Amino acid sequence: MSRRRERVPFALVAEADRFRSNVTPPPRQRASAGTPAGRCLLRLTLVAAFAGSLILGIPALSADHSTAPAPQSQAAHGH
């Protein structure tokens, strides 16, 4: 069985591999001095918010509630 070398049936796909555009993309803008500083400040703010929520949240989630006994109603005493 002989194998014939045929052209790709999808000519557009075959041509797309060879296509080169003559339009150059615009040059990337350089970041100003404030852009990296703003990103750093945002990251520091997020880290501080997470740390603060952990510091305030961990004592509230602890299972040790022996600081103040729970008040009991009179119905618990049988009155």
Legacy VTK file of the C-alpha trace (Angstrom):
# vtk DataFile Version 3.0
C-alpha trace
ASCII
DATASET POLYDATA
POINTS 79 float
0.000 0.000 0.000
1.613 3.184 -1.158
1.276 6.317 0.847
0.706 9.525 -1.022
1.866 12.804 0.433
-1.153 15.056 0.121
-1.505 18.671 1.025
-3.312 19.552 4.204
-7.034 19.678 3.443
-7.369 22.754 5.611
-5.393 25.290 3.667
-6.021 28.059 6.172
-4.448 26.033 8.953
-1.418 25.262 6.836
-1.009 28.910 5.874
-1.468 30.103 9.450
1.789 28.411 10.443
3.674 30.475 7.903
1.793 33.732 8.458
3.789 36.629 9.846
2.157 39.892 10.690
3.722 43.151 9.584
2.083 45.016 12.474
4.286 45.361 15.525
2.656 45.526 18.940
3.068 48.735 20.905
5.978 48.830 23.329
5.225 47.922 26.939
4.956 50.841 29.273
7.502 50.932 32.050
6.105 50.884 35.541
6.380 54.149 37.370
8.063 54.312 40.773
4.710 54.328 42.562
3.397 51.131 41.011
5.741 48.656 42.768
5.433 50.652 45.990
1.637 50.468 45.782
1.727 46.723 45.183
4.049 46.246 48.156
1.787 48.350 50.362
-1.254 46.347 49.268
0.482 43.060 50.073
1.586 44.330 53.478
-1.974 45.461 54.218
-3.386 42.045 53.297
-0.804 40.201 55.394
-1.502 42.507 58.366
-5.249 41.940 57.997
-4.818 38.148 58.009
-2.461 38.290 60.970
-4.850 40.554 62.879
-7.802 38.295 62.201
-5.818 35.312 63.477
-4.710 37.153 66.601
-8.255 38.228 67.397
-9.937 35.022 66.246
-7.863 32.323 67.891
-8.825 33.235 71.485
-12.492 33.281 70.503
-12.213 29.796 68.995
-10.354 28.216 71.900
-12.247 25.546 73.846
-11.162 26.885 77.258
-14.075 28.983 78.569
-13.202 28.812 82.278
-12.841 32.582 82.724
-16.480 33.142 83.656
-19.000 30.474 84.642
-22.203 30.442 82.679
-25.166 31.818 84.638
-27.831 29.236 85.327
-31.519 29.902 85.384
-33.783 29.158 88.321
-35.400 26.359 86.316
-32.142 24.434 86.549
-32.378 24.494 90.359
-35.927 23.136 90.372
-37.766 26.315 91.467
LINES 1 80
79 0 1 2 3 4 5 6 7 8 9 10 11 12 13 14 15 16 17 18 19 20 21 22 23 24 25 26 27 28 29 30 31 32 33 34 35 36 37 38 39 40 41 42 43 44 45 46 47 48 49 50 51 52 53 54 55 56 57 58 59 60 61 62 63 64 65 66 67 68 69 70 71 72 73 74 75 76 77 78
